[in-house]
Amino acid sequence: MPQCCCGDACVVPQAPHGTTHKCLSCPEPDNIVHAPCLVQVVPQDDVLVKKPNWDNTPNADTREFDARLLSAWGAHEDNVGHDMFGICKKCWESYSHPPWLLEGTSVPMDVVKGLFNEYLTGQANNTRAINELTLMFDGNSERARTYFREEFEAKAILQANGDRVAREGAFARPFPRSFDFASAFGAAEARGRGRDPQIPARADLGASVPASGRGRVNGGEGRGAGGRGPGGRGPAGRGPADDALGGRGGGRGGGRGGAPSRRGAPSARLERLRQEFNPMGVKKKAKADSTFSKHQSCNERIIKWLYEKHPEAVDTGLRQELDDLVAEIDYSGVESQFRKYRKNGGEKSLDQRKEDFKTKLIRGAIGDRLGVPGLQPTGATICFDALEESPDLFIKYLTECRREDGGILKDKFYTGFRSSLTFLYRRYRRTIPESVMIDWKESMEGIQRMSNEARQHGEGTLYDGDRELTWALYQQFNKWFLAEGTEEGIFAAAFSKLSMTLACRGKSTAQICVKHLLWQDDSMSIAFGHVKDNQSGKNSIKKFPRDCYCNPLDHSCCVITGLFEYIATNPDIVSKPAEALFSGPLSAQAQRFGRFLSKICTKYEAVIKSEFGYDIRDIGSHSSKLDGSWK
């Protein structure tokens, strides 16, 4: 009679056992276990946790079992969660871990991971990320800033560089890596397509792969003694040449994994778009994430102003909720951190800091009611009937939106508020009455005229956004980039030259794939299928290729030289034509360039001001694009 796979941990060593109870972690066929020796588990993200109690209350044992420690058989979706299968007590006690929490707190790391992803995609700026981390660290802002600098910013740079953390995922659980949970479901997916999958041999519990090895499943690399299971080379013998996951299923130990069997596999960005192409996803994409965030922010400000100045125009339920919120605000955290804030150079008074804290809470409550992209707001906010009865309320709000010194804002800010209110009407499935529309239109014409007159008479600057670079300053920046002697400098030079030559925004530059680089006669041409002023692709002229010519007389402005230097330091991108030229998250590339540009501006501020007549605050990532538009 076979032994219970629990071994010494078996609670009934003398009793016979059936063949239906099996351990998901022990290798077949040595995974038969007594029912009392089995820990029933259910999947939760990339870990397994103990099954809830019979009354559906959480299990007292909150430890987690890394799903990558399952056998290939155990990782099958038909087996995980099966009533008769689980983790034997020996494996559970050996490999389970306490819940993964943010160090020194009770906050799950999945929450931190979600915030980091929002920061990467631009949904959360530096201030918001630090504020959220401060709350996680119980108001300790210094610790939050340190964590933000050492974890968020550092990992963002690594991901933008296409480093290993980008491939394996930021904030990966610190458990032994031996098996990719998600890829094991490939066999089940293949079976659903009518194929007979080959269940790969178990990728042993970390014993077959040393900690120093590295691997990717699905046809990626698999270094170390014995390989990495599916898509790599197994411990002995050759497996099928084309298994369900691509590459070789067996093979020689210590070798590299086979390449995917399907050529031209979609890039990570394309795969994500394919996954999001569903009814909910297309609704979310009706507005770009950045556009939705701007509208959301503007509407939060409008509703907050109405709540404070004209509460009759705010929904009764929201007004009562905000009244209760304001009455119970605890300012102790702000007061305790105020001395440190002033010591670090903060200029605001304690009352101003308290007001900022209150504003943040109020806008947060309003934002919760406004909801997320793709869905209607979760609750009422504005009393639209009251607003339409007094259309001058909105115009009054616009005229009270001023600079800190009382100056008039640029006209684009006022038109932005107007667009945001229209967007709010659309989200609530309401139509602005014709009479109100005419009234607001006339007032907006006056606001725009007076705003531009104020700029002509010395209010602010005459140009919008970043200031375009002169040709001499553009050349000098490229020289400074390369003079740093780093990969970041080479990246910045290539990014700058492409943005200027193509006269495109940083986001468009980041969207260029390797296969988009085409040689035509004596130039390299790059075409765009999606740009800001042609997002639907209706304007065929915008899709025409843009030619990039070599300049052998001056390498500081030669885009071909910049690309050559970048590809020479990142040779692996040539073998991935479907991948992005600048690998990593899309929004992170322009941010990466902007951070490096800011560093160079700070370093050479005196030269930029004295020799070129520029204030570094007027220079940004769009300056190269504007330079190309004018030149």
C-alpha positions as CSV (number, residue, x, y, z in Angstrom):
1,M,0.0,0.0,0.0
2,P,1.5,3.4,-0.9
3,Q,2.5,5.8,1.8
4,C,0.6,9.0,2.5
5,C,2.5,11.8,0.8
6,C,2.3,13.7,4.1
7,G,5.1,11.5,5.4
8,D,6.0,12.1,9.0
9,A,3.3,14.7,9.2
10,C,0.6,12.1,8.5
11,V,-2.0,12.1,11.3
12,V,-3.3,8.6,10.6
13,P,-0.2,6.6,9.4
14,Q,-1.8,3.2,9.9
15,A,-5.1,3.9,8.2
16,P,-5.7,3.1,4.5
17,H,-6.6,5.9,2.2
18,G,-8.5,6.2,-1.0
19,T,-7.2,7.3,-4.3
20,T,-9.4,10.4,-4.7
21,H,-7.6,12.7,-2.3
22,K,-4.5,14.2,-3.9
23,C,-1.9,16.9,-3.1
24,L,-1.6,19.6,-5.7
25,S,2.0,20.3,-4.8
26,C,3.6,16.8,-4.5
27,P,4.6,15.3,-7.9
28,E,2.4,12.6,-9.5
29,P,1.9,9.8,-8.8
30,D,3.3,10.2,-5.3
31,N,0.6,12.7,-4.3
32,I,-2.0,10.4,-2.6
33,V,-3.0,11.7,0.8
34,H,-5.4,11.0,3.6
35,A,-8.4,13.3,3.8
36,P,-7.4,14.5,7.4
37,C,-3.9,15.2,6.1
38,L,-5.2,17.5,3.4
39,V,-5.5,21.4,3.6
40,Q,-8.3,22.5,1.3
41,V,-7.4,25.7,-0.6
42,V,-8.9,28.1,-3.1
43,P,-7.1,30.4,-5.6
44,Q,-6.7,34.1,-4.7
45,D,-4.7,36.1,-7.3
46,D,-1.3,34.3,-7.6
47,V,-1.5,32.5,-4.3
48,L,-3.7,29.8,-2.7
49,V,-5.4,30.4,0.7
50,K,-7.3,28.1,3.0
51,K,-10.9,27.6,2.2
52,P,-13.4,29.7,4.2
53,N,-15.2,28.1,7.1
54,W,-18.5,26.3,6.7
55,D,-20.4,29.5,7.6
56,N,-18.4,31.4,4.9
57,T,-16.3,33.3,7.5
58,P,-12.6,33.8,6.7
59,N,-10.3,31.0,7.9
60,A,-8.3,31.8,11.0
61,D,-5.2,30.5,9.2
62,T,-4.4,33.4,6.8
63,R,-1.1,32.0,5.5
64,E,-0.6,32.0,1.7
65,F,0.8,29.2,-0.6
66,D,2.6,30.4,-3.7
67,A,0.9,29.0,-6.7
68,R,4.2,28.7,-8.5
69,L,5.0,25.8,-6.1
70,L,2.3,23.6,-7.5
71,S,3.1,20.7,-9.7
72,A,2.1,21.0,-13.4
73,W,-0.7,18.6,-12.7
74,G,-1.8,20.5,-9.6
75,A,-1.8,23.9,-11.4
76,H,-4.4,22.7,-13.9
77,E,-7.6,24.7,-13.6
78,D,-9.6,21.5,-13.4
79,N,-7.7,20.5,-10.3
80,V,-7.3,23.8,-8.4
81,G,-10.3,24.3,-6.2
82,H,-11.5,20.7,-6.6
83,D,-13.2,19.4,-3.4
84,M,-11.0,16.3,-3.2
85,F,-7.7,18.0,-3.9
86,G,-5.6,20.4,-1.8
87,I,-2.2,20.8,-0.2
88,C,-0.9,18.1,2.1
89,K,0.1,19.3,5.6
90,K,3.7,18.6,4.9
91,C,3.9,21.0,1.9
92,W,1.6,23.5,3.6
93,E,3.8,23.8,6.7
94,S,7.0,23.8,4.6
95,Y,6.1,26.4,2.0
96,S,3.2,28.5,3.2
97,H,3.9,32.1,4.2
98,P,2.2,34.8,6.3
99,P,0.1,37.3,4.3
100,W,2.2,39.6,2.3
101,L,1.9,43.0,4.0
102,L,3.5,46.4,3.6
103,E,6.4,46.3,6.1
104,G,5.3,47.5,9.5
105,T,1.7,47.9,8.6
106,S,-1.5,45.8,8.1
107,V,-1.9,47.0,4.5
108,P,-1.8,44.2,1.9
109,M,0.9,44.6,-0.7
110,D,-1.7,44.1,-3.4
111,V,-3.0,47.5,-2.5
112,V,0.5,49.0,-2.8
113,K,0.9,47.2,-6.1
114,G,-2.3,48.7,-7.4
115,L,-1.2,52.2,-6.4
116,F,2.1,51.7,-8.1
117,N,0.4,50.6,-11.3
118,E,-1.7,53.8,-11.2
119,Y,1.5,55.8,-10.8
120,L,3.1,54.0,-13.7
121,T,0.1,54.6,-16.0
122,G,-0.2,58.3,-15.0
123,Q,-3.5,57.9,-13.2
124,A,-1.8,59.0,-10.0
125,N,0.8,61.7,-9.9
126,N,3.7,62.0,-7.4
127,T,1.7,64.0,-4.8
128,R,-1.3,61.6,-4.8
129,A,1.0,58.5,-4.6
130,I,2.9,60.0,-1.6
131,N,-0.4,61.0,0.1
132,E,-1.8,57.5,-0.3
133,L,1.4,56.0,1.1
134,T,1.3,58.4,4.0
135,L,-2.1,57.1,4.9
136,M,-0.8,53.5,4.6
137,F,2.1,54.4,7.0
138,D,-0.3,55.9,9.5
139,G,0.6,59.5,8.7
140,N,4.4,59.1,8.6
141,S,5.1,61.3,5.6
142,E,8.9,61.0,5.8
143,R,8.7,57.2,5.6
144,A,6.2,57.5,2.7
145,R,8.5,59.8,0.8
146,T,11.4,57.5,1.3
147,Y,9.4,54.5,0.2
148,F,8.1,56.4,-2.8
149,R,11.7,57.3,-3.8
150,E,13.3,53.9,-3.2
151,E,10.5,51.7,-4.5
152,F,8.1,53.6,-6.8
153,E,10.5,55.8,-8.6
154,A,13.3,53.2,-8.8
155,K,11.0,50.5,-10.1
156,A,9.4,53.0,-12.6
157,I,12.8,53.7,-14.0
158,L,13.6,49.9,-14.2
159,Q,10.4,49.2,-16.0
160,A,10.9,52.1,-18.4
161,N,14.3,50.6,-19.1
162,G,12.7,47.2,-19.9
163,D,14.6,45.7,-17.0
164,R,13.9,42.3,-15.5
165,V,11.4,43.8,-13.0
166,A,9.3,44.8,-16.0
167,R,9.2,41.2,-17.2
168,E,8.5,39.5,-13.9
169,G,6.3,42.3,-12.5
170,A,6.9,45.0,-9.9
171,F,6.4,44.0,-6.3
172,A,6.5,40.3,-7.1
173,R,5.9,38.2,-4.0
174,P,9.1,37.3,-2.2
175,F,8.3,33.5,-2.4
176,P,10.5,30.9,-4.1
177,R,10.0,31.0,-7.9
178,S,9.6,27.6,-9.5
179,F,6.4,27.6,-11.6
180,D,4.3,30.1,-13.4
181,F,0.7,29.6,-12.3
182,A,-1.0,31.4,-15.2
183,S,1.0,29.6,-17.9
184,A,-0.1,26.2,-16.6
185,F,-3.6,26.9,-17.8
186,G,-2.3,27.0,-21.4
187,A,-2.9,23.2,-21.6
188,A,-6.5,23.6,-20.6
189,E,-7.0,26.4,-23.1
190,A,-5.5,24.2,-25.8
191,R,-7.9,21.4,-24.9
192,G,-10.7,23.9,-25.3
193,R,-9.5,24.5,-28.9
194,G,-9.8,20.8,-29.7
195,R,-6.1,19.9,-29.1
196,D,-4.8,17.1,-26.9
197,P,-2.5,18.9,-24.5
198,Q,0.7,17.3,-23.2
199,I,0.8,17.9,-19.5
200,P,4.4,19.0,-18.8
201,A,6.5,17.3,-16.2
202,R,6.5,18.9,-12.8
203,A,8.7,21.9,-12.4
204,D,10.1,20.8,-9.1
205,L,9.6,22.7,-5.9
206,G,12.6,24.9,-6.4
207,A,14.9,22.0,-6.1
208,S,15.4,21.6,-9.8
209,V,16.0,25.4,-10.4
210,P,18.7,27.2,-8.4
211,A,17.7,30.6,-7.0
212,S,20.3,32.3,-9.1
213,G,18.8,31.0,-12.3
214,R,16.3,33.0,-14.3
215,G,13.5,31.9,-16.6
216,R,10.5,32.8,-18.6
217,V,7.7,30.4,-19.4
218,N,6.0,30.1,-22.7
219,G,9.1,29.8,-24.8
220,G,11.3,32.2,-22.9
221,E,14.7,31.6,-21.3
222,G,15.1,28.8,-18.8
223,R,18.5,28.9,-17.2
224,G,19.7,26.6,-14.4
225,A,20.0,22.9,-13.8
226,G,17.0,21.2,-15.3
227,G,15.2,24.1,-16.9
228,R,11.8,25.6,-16.0
229,G,9.0,23.3,-17.1
230,P,6.6,24.3,-20.0
231,G,8.3,26.1,-22.8
232,G,11.7,25.4,-21.5
233,R,14.0,22.3,-21.3
234,G,13.1,19.7,-18.9
235,P,15.3,17.5,-16.6
236,A,15.8,14.6,-19.0
237,G,15.1,13.6,-22.6
238,R,13.4,15.6,-25.4
239,G,9.7,16.4,-25.3
240,P,7.3,17.2,-28.1
241,A,8.6,19.7,-30.6
242,D,5.4,21.8,-30.4
243,D,3.5,21.5,-27.1
244,A,0.5,23.5,-26.1
245,L,2.6,26.4,-24.8
246,G,5.1,26.6,-27.7
247,G,8.8,25.7,-27.6
248,R,10.1,22.3,-26.3
249,G,8.4,20.5,-23.5
250,G,11.4,18.4,-22.5
251,G,15.1,18.7,-23.5
252,R,18.5,18.9,-21.9
253,G,19.0,20.2,-18.5
254,G,20.6,23.6,-18.1
255,G,19.7,24.8,-21.6
256,R,17.6,27.7,-22.9
257,G,13.9,27.4,-23.5
258,G,12.6,27.0,-27.0
259,A,11.1,30.0,-28.9
260,P,7.4,30.3,-29.2
261,S,6.0,28.2,-32.0
262,R,3.9,31.1,-33.3
263,R,5.9,33.8,-35.1
264,G,4.9,37.5,-34.6
265,A,3.4,37.0,-31.2
266,P,1.6,40.2,-30.1
267,S,3.4,42.7,-27.8
268,A,2.3,43.2,-24.2
269,R,0.6,46.5,-25.2
270,L,-1.3,44.8,-28.0
271,E,-2.3,41.9,-25.9
272,R,-3.7,44.2,-23.3
273,L,-5.7,46.1,-25.9
274,R,-7.1,42.8,-27.2
275,Q,-8.1,41.8,-23.6
276,E,-9.8,45.2,-23.1
277,F,-11.7,45.0,-26.4
278,N,-15.0,44.2,-24.8
279,P,-18.2,46.2,-24.0
280,M,-16.8,47.6,-20.8
281,G,-13.4,48.3,-22.3
282,V,-14.6,50.2,-25.3
283,K,-16.7,52.4,-23.0
284,K,-13.7,53.2,-20.9
285,K,-11.7,54.1,-24.1
286,A,-14.3,56.6,-25.2
287,K,-12.1,59.1,-23.4
288,A,-8.4,58.7,-22.9
289,D,-7.4,58.0,-19.3
290,S,-5.7,61.4,-19.0
291,T,-8.7,63.2,-20.5
292,F,-11.1,61.5,-18.1
293,S,-8.8,62.4,-15.1
294,K,-8.8,66.0,-16.2
295,H,-12.6,66.1,-16.5
296,Q,-12.9,64.3,-13.2
297,S,-10.6,66.8,-11.5
298,C,-12.4,69.8,-12.9
299,N,-15.8,68.5,-12.0
300,E,-14.7,67.8,-8.4
301,R,-13.6,71.5,-8.2
302,I,-16.9,72.7,-9.6
303,I,-19.0,70.6,-7.2
304,K,-16.9,71.6,-4.2
305,W,-17.3,75.2,-5.1
306,L,-21.1,74.8,-5.3
307,Y,-21.2,72.9,-2.0
308,E,-19.4,75.8,-0.3
309,K,-21.0,78.8,-2.0
310,H,-24.3,77.6,-3.3
311,P,-25.3,74.3,-1.5
312,E,-28.8,74.5,-3.0
313,A,-27.3,73.4,-6.3
314,V,-25.8,70.2,-4.8
315,D,-27.7,67.0,-4.3
316,T,-29.2,66.7,-0.8
317,G,-27.6,63.3,-0.1
318,L,-24.2,64.4,-1.1
319,R,-24.5,67.7,0.8
320,Q,-25.4,65.7,4.0
321,E,-22.6,63.3,3.4
322,L,-20.1,66.2,3.1
323,D,-21.5,67.9,6.1
324,D,-20.8,64.8,8.2
325,L,-17.4,64.4,6.7
326,V,-16.3,68.0,7.5
327,A,-17.7,67.8,11.0
328,E,-15.6,64.7,11.8
329,I,-12.3,65.7,10.2
330,D,-9.3,64.8,12.3
331,Y,-6.4,67.3,11.8
332,S,-4.0,65.6,14.3
333,G,-1.9,64.1,11.5
334,V,-1.5,67.5,9.8
335,E,-0.6,69.2,13.1
336,S,1.9,66.6,14.1
337,Q,3.7,66.8,10.7
338,F,3.6,70.6,10.4
339,R,6.9,71.3,12.2
340,K,8.7,68.8,9.9
341,Y,6.9,70.4,6.9
342,R,8.2,73.9,7.7
343,K,11.7,72.4,8.5
344,N,11.7,71.0,5.0
345,G,11.0,74.4,3.4
346,G,7.2,74.4,3.3
347,E,5.8,77.9,3.1
348,K,2.1,77.3,3.9
349,S,0.6,78.1,7.3
350,L,-1.0,75.5,9.5
351,D,-4.4,76.8,8.6
352,Q,-3.6,76.5,4.9
353,R,-2.4,73.0,5.4
354,K,-5.6,72.1,7.2
355,E,-7.6,73.6,4.4
356,D,-5.7,71.6,1.8
357,F,-6.4,68.5,3.9
358,K,-10.1,69.2,4.0
359,T,-10.2,69.9,0.3
360,K,-8.6,66.6,-0.4
361,L,-11.2,64.7,1.7
362,I,-14.1,66.6,0.1
363,R,-12.9,66.0,-3.4
364,G,-12.3,62.4,-2.6
365,A,-15.9,61.9,-1.5
366,I,-17.1,63.7,-4.6
367,G,-14.8,61.6,-6.8
368,D,-16.3,58.4,-5.2
369,R,-19.7,59.5,-6.4
370,L,-18.5,60.4,-9.9
371,G,-17.2,56.9,-10.3
372,V,-14.8,55.5,-12.9
373,P,-14.5,55.5,-16.7
374,G,-16.9,53.4,-18.6
375,L,-19.6,53.5,-15.9
376,Q,-22.3,56.0,-15.0
377,P,-21.7,57.9,-11.7
378,T,-22.5,55.9,-8.6
379,G,-24.5,58.6,-7.1
380,A,-26.1,62.1,-7.6
381,T,-23.8,65.1,-7.2
382,I,-25.2,68.3,-8.9
383,C,-28.8,69.4,-8.8
384,F,-29.0,70.1,-12.5
385,D,-32.4,71.7,-12.3
386,A,-31.1,74.3,-9.8
387,L,-28.0,74.9,-12.0
388,E,-30.2,75.4,-15.1
389,E,-32.5,77.8,-13.3
390,S,-29.5,80.0,-12.5
391,P,-27.0,79.6,-15.4
392,D,-24.9,82.5,-14.1
393,L,-23.7,80.2,-11.3
394,F,-21.3,78.4,-13.6
395,I,-20.1,81.7,-15.1
396,K,-19.6,83.1,-11.6
397,Y,-17.5,80.0,-10.8
398,L,-15.4,80.6,-13.9
399,T,-14.7,84.2,-13.1
400,E,-13.6,83.3,-9.6
401,C,-11.0,80.8,-10.9
402,R,-7.9,82.9,-10.7
403,R,-4.2,82.6,-10.3
404,E,-2.8,82.7,-6.8
405,D,-2.0,86.4,-7.2
406,G,-5.5,87.2,-8.5
407,G,-4.6,87.1,-12.2
408,I,-6.8,85.8,-15.0
409,L,-6.0,82.3,-16.2
410,K,-5.4,81.5,-19.9
411,D,-8.5,80.9,-21.9
412,K,-7.7,77.2,-22.4
413,F,-8.4,76.6,-18.7
414,Y,-11.8,78.2,-18.8
415,T,-12.8,76.2,-22.0
416,G,-11.5,73.1,-20.1
417,F,-14.0,73.7,-17.3
418,R,-16.7,74.2,-19.8
419,S,-15.9,70.9,-21.6
420,S,-15.8,69.1,-18.2
421,L,-19.3,70.3,-17.3
422,T,-20.6,69.1,-20.7
423,F,-18.9,65.8,-20.0
424,L,-20.7,65.6,-16.6
425,Y,-24.0,66.2,-18.3
426,R,-23.3,63.3,-20.7
427,R,-22.3,60.9,-17.9
428,Y,-25.6,61.6,-16.2
429,R,-27.4,61.1,-19.5
430,R,-28.8,64.7,-19.5
431,T,-29.0,67.3,-22.2
432,I,-28.2,71.0,-21.6
433,P,-31.2,73.1,-22.5
434,E,-30.9,75.3,-25.6
435,S,-31.4,78.5,-23.7
436,V,-28.7,77.6,-21.1
437,M,-26.4,76.6,-23.9
438,I,-26.7,79.9,-25.7
439,D,-26.2,81.8,-22.4
440,W,-23.0,79.9,-21.6
441,K,-21.7,80.2,-25.2
442,E,-22.0,84.0,-25.1
443,S,-20.4,84.2,-21.7
444,M,-17.5,81.9,-22.8
445,E,-16.8,84.2,-25.8
446,G,-16.4,87.1,-23.5
447,I,-14.2,85.1,-21.1
448,Q,-11.9,84.0,-23.9
449,R,-11.7,87.6,-25.3
450,M,-10.9,89.1,-21.9
451,S,-8.4,86.4,-21.1
452,N,-6.4,87.0,-24.3
453,E,-6.5,90.7,-23.8
454,A,-5.1,90.2,-20.3
455,R,-2.2,88.2,-21.8
456,Q,-1.6,90.9,-24.3
457,H,-1.3,93.4,-21.5
458,G,1.2,91.4,-19.5
459,E,-0.7,88.6,-17.8
460,G,1.4,85.5,-17.7
461,T,3.0,84.4,-21.0
462,L,1.8,84.6,-24.6
463,Y,2.5,80.9,-25.4
464,D,0.6,77.9,-24.1
465,G,2.3,75.0,-22.4
466,D,6.0,74.2,-23.0
467,R,8.0,76.7,-25.0
468,E,9.5,75.5,-28.3
469,L,13.3,75.2,-28.4
470,T,15.6,77.2,-30.7
471,W,17.6,75.0,-33.0
472,A,20.8,75.9,-31.2
473,L,19.3,74.9,-27.8
474,Y,17.9,71.7,-29.3
475,Q,21.4,70.7,-30.5
476,Q,22.9,71.7,-27.2
477,F,20.5,69.5,-25.2
478,N,21.4,66.5,-27.4
479,K,25.1,67.1,-26.7
480,W,24.4,67.3,-22.9
481,F,22.4,64.1,-23.0
482,L,25.2,62.1,-24.5
483,A,27.8,63.9,-22.3
484,E,26.2,62.1,-19.3
485,G,27.7,58.9,-20.6
486,T,24.8,56.8,-19.4
487,E,22.1,54.6,-21.0
488,E,19.6,57.2,-19.9
489,G,21.4,59.9,-21.8
490,I,21.5,57.7,-25.0
491,F,17.8,57.1,-24.6
492,A,17.0,60.8,-24.0
493,A,19.0,61.8,-27.2
494,A,17.2,59.2,-29.3
495,F,13.8,60.1,-27.9
496,S,14.4,63.8,-28.4
497,K,15.6,63.5,-32.0
498,L,12.7,61.3,-32.9
499,S,10.1,63.7,-31.3
500,M,11.7,66.7,-33.1
501,T,12.1,65.0,-36.5
502,L,8.6,63.5,-36.5
503,A,7.1,66.6,-34.8
504,C,5.1,64.4,-32.6
505,R,4.2,64.2,-28.9
506,G,6.1,62.1,-26.5
507,K,3.3,59.6,-26.2
508,S,3.3,59.1,-30.0
509,T,7.1,58.6,-29.9
510,A,6.7,55.9,-27.2
511,Q,4.1,54.1,-29.4
512,I,6.6,53.4,-32.3
513,C,7.2,49.7,-32.8
514,V,10.4,48.3,-34.3
515,K,8.5,47.2,-37.4
516,H,7.4,50.8,-38.0
517,L,10.9,51.7,-39.0
518,L,10.9,51.4,-42.8
519,W,13.6,52.4,-45.3
520,Q,12.3,54.1,-48.4
521,D,14.9,55.3,-50.9
522,D,17.3,57.5,-49.0
523,S,15.3,58.0,-45.8
524,M,13.7,56.2,-43.0
525,S,9.9,56.6,-42.8
526,I,7.6,56.2,-39.8
527,A,3.8,56.3,-40.0
528,F,1.3,56.7,-37.2
529,G,-2.1,55.1,-37.0
530,H,-3.1,56.9,-33.8
531,V,-2.2,60.4,-32.9
532,K,-3.9,62.9,-30.6
533,D,-5.5,64.9,-33.5
534,N,-6.5,61.7,-35.4
535,Q,-7.5,59.2,-32.7
536,S,-10.3,57.6,-34.8
537,G,-8.0,57.3,-37.8
538,K,-10.5,59.1,-40.2
539,N,-7.9,61.5,-41.5
540,S,-5.9,59.5,-44.0
541,I,-3.4,62.3,-44.6
542,K,-2.3,62.0,-40.9
543,K,-1.3,58.4,-41.6
544,F,1.2,59.3,-44.4
545,P,4.7,58.2,-43.4
546,R,7.0,60.9,-42.1
547,D,10.5,60.8,-43.6
548,C,13.6,61.0,-41.4
549,Y,16.9,61.9,-43.2
550,C,20.5,61.4,-42.0
551,N,22.7,64.4,-41.2
552,P,26.3,63.2,-41.5
553,L,27.6,66.8,-41.0
554,D,26.1,67.2,-37.4
555,H,25.5,64.1,-35.3
556,S,23.9,66.2,-32.5
557,C,20.8,66.5,-34.6
558,C,21.0,63.3,-36.7
559,V,18.0,61.1,-35.9
560,I,19.6,58.0,-37.6
561,T,22.7,58.4,-35.4
562,G,20.6,58.7,-32.3
563,L,18.6,55.5,-33.2
564,F,21.8,53.6,-34.0
565,E,23.3,54.5,-30.6
566,Y,20.1,53.5,-28.8
567,I,19.8,50.2,-30.6
568,A,23.5,49.4,-30.1
569,T,22.9,49.7,-26.3
570,N,19.7,47.7,-26.6
571,P,20.4,45.1,-29.3
572,D,17.6,42.7,-28.1
573,I,14.9,45.0,-29.5
574,V,15.9,44.1,-33.1
575,S,14.7,40.5,-32.6
576,K,11.3,41.7,-31.5
577,P,9.7,43.6,-34.4
578,A,6.2,43.6,-32.9
579,E,7.5,45.2,-29.6
580,A,7.8,48.9,-28.9
581,L,11.1,50.6,-29.8
582,F,11.2,52.0,-26.3
583,S,10.2,49.0,-24.2
584,G,8.2,49.4,-21.0
585,P,4.9,50.9,-20.0
586,L,3.6,53.4,-22.6
587,S,3.1,56.4,-20.3
588,A,6.4,55.8,-18.5
589,Q,8.5,56.6,-21.6
590,A,7.6,60.3,-21.8
591,Q,7.8,60.6,-18.1
592,R,11.2,59.0,-18.2
593,F,12.4,61.5,-20.8
594,G,10.8,64.4,-18.9
595,R,12.7,63.4,-15.7
596,F,16.0,63.2,-17.4
597,L,15.3,66.5,-19.2
598,S,14.5,68.1,-15.9
599,K,17.8,66.8,-14.5
600,I,19.8,68.4,-17.4
601,C,17.9,71.7,-17.1
602,T,18.7,71.9,-13.4
603,K,22.4,71.1,-14.0
604,Y,22.8,73.7,-16.8
605,E,20.3,76.3,-15.6
606,A,22.7,79.2,-15.6
607,V,23.9,78.4,-19.2
608,I,20.3,78.0,-20.5
609,K,19.3,81.3,-19.0
610,S,22.4,83.4,-19.9
611,E,23.2,82.0,-23.3
612,F,19.8,81.0,-24.7
613,G,17.4,83.3,-22.7
614,Y,15.2,80.5,-21.4
615,D,13.6,79.9,-18.0
616,I,13.9,76.2,-17.3
617,R,10.3,76.2,-16.0
618,D,9.2,76.9,-19.6
619,I,11.0,73.8,-21.0
620,G,9.3,70.4,-21.0
621,S,9.0,67.1,-22.9
622,H,6.8,68.8,-25.5
623,S,9.5,71.4,-26.4
624,S,11.1,69.1,-28.9
625,K,7.8,68.4,-30.6
626,L,7.1,72.2,-30.8
627,D,10.6,72.7,-32.1
628,G,9.9,70.2,-34.9
629,S,6.6,71.9,-35.7
630,W,8.1,75.3,-36.2
631,K,11.2,74.1,-38.0
